[in-house]
Amino acid sequence: MAKLALFVLTLTAIVAVSAVSAYRTTIITTTIEDNRRGSQEHCHSQIPIQQLNHCEMHLTQGIISGPMVVIPRRPFQQEQQHLEQCCSQLQRVNEQCQCDAIQQVFDEARQQGGVMEMRQMLSKAERLPTDCRLDVQECPLVSPSYPKNNTSL
């Protein structure tokens, strides 16, 4: 009988510790998410889109508009210059805010085109961390979803 009582007591203690640990993890996770949301809001207010104008130009240049219309490409030197100036602008942004800055630029640029243009701009925007050799390795960008019949290549 004493062994059974000891076993029940031990089992109760294990369940209690597990419940406390699970509760603690939930609190920590919620705190991290709240801090991240606050960080994004802080970044958005700290990065005027005007300071990233070359990034927007880089995303919109040389894109295909519609089935047969190509927006005139600038000479390679000018395209390269916009990329270099974009990189310079992004490097002046706090590292924790660089992905938010790229998202802001993408959001502004995608308003200028349709689905096909948006895909091309998204591809360029996703390459910016690598092209600009930023400390941040990649930025998961959010783009709107469209019905399947509008997104065919």
N, C-alpha and C positions, 0 to 999 in steps of 0.2 A: 504494500500500500504506500509506503514511504517513497519507493521508486516511482510509482505512478504520479504522486504529488510533485516530486522533483521534476519529472518529465513535463508535466503540465505547466509548472512554473517556468521552466526553461523555454518551452514553446511560446508561452505568453510574452516573455521578455524579448524573444527574437521578433515576434510580430510587432511589438511596440516599437522596437528600434527601427524596423523596416518602415513603419508608418511615419515616424519622425523624419527619417532620411528622405522619403518621398516628398514630404511636405517641404522640407528645406530646399530640395532641388527645384520644386515649383516656384518658390519665392525667388531664387537666384535667377532662373530663366526669365521670369516676368520682369525683374529688375534690369537685366541685360537688354531685353526688347524695348523697355521704356527708355533706356539710355540711348539706344540706337535711333529710335524715332526722334528723340530730342536733338540728336546729333545731325540728322538729316534736315530738320527744320532750321537748325543753326547754320548749316552749310548753305542751304538755299538762300537764306537772308544775307549771307556774307559774300555771295558770288554774283555781282551784277552781270547780266548777260552781255552787256556792252564790253566787258573786259575779256570776253571770249569770242569777239566778232570774227577773228581769223579762223577759229575752229568751225564756226558756222559756215564761213565761205569754203573751207576745205571740204566739209561734208556735202555741200550742194553743188560743187563744181564738177563738170563732166558727167552728170547723171543723165540717164536716158528718160525722156518724158514721153509717155505714150508709146504706141507700137512702132512708129517710124521716126519720131521727132527726137533729135538729140540736142540738148541744151549746149550751146557752143562751148567748146573746151578752151580753156586758156592755155597759152604756151606752157610747156613743161616747167620752165623756170618759174613762172608765176605760180603754178600749182605747188611746186616744191617750196616756194617762199611762204605761201599760206600755211602749209604743213609745219614748216620751221617756226613761224610766228605763233601758230596754234600751240605747238609744243612749249614754246617759251611762256605763253599765257598759262598753260596748264601747270607748268613747273612752279609758277608763282603762287598757285593755289595750295593751301594746306593739304598735306598728304591724305588726311582723313576725309577731305572733301573733294578729292579729284574725281572719283566715280560719280558723285552727285553733279559735279561741273559738266562732265561728259554727258550725263543724262539730260541736264538742262539744255545743252547745246543741241543734242539730238531732238529733244522735244520742240525746240524752236525751228530747227531745220525741216523736220518732217511736216510742218504746217504748209510748206511750200510745194508739196508734191502729193502724188497719189500713192497707191500701194507699191508699185514697182520702184518708184523713187525712194520710198521709205526703206525698202529692203536694201537698196544700194547704200543709203546713208547709214543704216544700222550696221552694215558690214564695215564701213569706214570707221564708224564710231567705236565699234568693238576692237578694232586694230589700234586705236590711239594709244593705249597704255604701252603696247610693244613698240609702235612706230616712234613714240616720244621718249622711250626708255624711262617711263615713270616708275616710281617705287612700287606702286600698286601693280600687280601682275595682270589682272583682268577685272573687268567691270560687268556684272550681269545687268544688262539694260532692259528696261521695260518698254515694250512697244504694244500698241493696241492690236487686238486680234480682229480679223475680218472674216466674213463668210467665205467658205471655200471657193465659190465661183469667182470671187474678186482677187484671189491670191495666186492664181495659176501663173506659172512662168511662161 
